[in-house]
Amino acid sequence: LLLFREVQTFFHEFGHACHCVLTNSRHSLHSWAWSAVPWPGGVEQDFLEVPSMMLENFVWTPEVLRRLSRNNVAEDDDGSQQQQQQQLPESII
């Protein structure tokens, strides 16, 4: 199970991965890089963050929260444990 912040971070980092993989340019030096890269080139820092911030913001939409969020409840019946997933209440979403 992931905390909300961990899911938000996953979406953010997945945005970077999508940006990198889906970039189409003639020279890789001009396509994608971040400040940790020791050579010049790549895109500007603000443009580098646009796809990841956009994807990160999807986590806050009710439609995405409904699809991703579940409450796992352990039930004991006759000494056995079963996992049951319940949709989160609308008041939480």
N, C-alpha and C positions, 0 to 999 in steps of 0.2 A: 504494500500500500504506500502511496506517496502523499505527502503533505501538499496543500494547495501551492505553496511557494515552490516546491520541487517540480510540480507540473508546469507552473509558469516558467521556470528556468528551462525545463525541457523544451517547451514551445519556442522560447527565445533562441536557444542554441540550435534547434532544428531549423529555424529561420536562417541562421548563418549557413548551415549545411545546404539548404535549398538554394540560397544565393550563390554559393560556391559551385554547386553541381549544375545549376541551370544557366550559368553565365555563358554567353556566346560572344566571344571576341576573337579577333585575329591573333592577338598576342596575349599570352597569359599574364604578362607583367602588367597589362592595363585592365585586367578583368576583376580581380578580387584579391584583397589582402587586408590584414588588420595591423594595428600598431605593434604587435609582437613580432612581426616579420622584420628581420634586420636589414632588408634592402628597400630602396625607394620603389614606388609604383603602387599599383592597385587603385582603388577608388577612395574618394574622400571619406573621412570617418563618419560624417553624418549620413551619407548614402549607404555606407556599410551597415549601419544599424537599422535602416528603414525596413527591410524585409523581416528582420528578427523582431523588431518592436511591433510591427503589424501582426505577425503571427502570435506574439505574446499577448496582445490585446484580445484575441479570440477567446482566451480562457475566461474572460470576464463576461461573455455573452451568455444569457440564460439557455439558449439552444445548445451550446457546447457543454455547459455545465450539466445539463440534463443527460447528455449522451455519455459524458465521462464519469460522472459522479455516482457512486454507489456506497451504501453503508453495509459493511459486512458484519453480520450478526452470527455469533456462535450459539448453537442450540444444543442442549443436552437431552437426548431421548434414550432412555435405557442405558445410560453410561456412555453412549457414543456421542461424538461431537460432529456436527454438520455445519457447514458454512452456508448461510443464506444471504443473498444479496437483496437489499431493499433500495428502492429509489429514494433519493433524498427528498424531504418535504419541500414544497414550493416556498415556504417561509424562509428556508435556509438559502435556497437558490436565489 
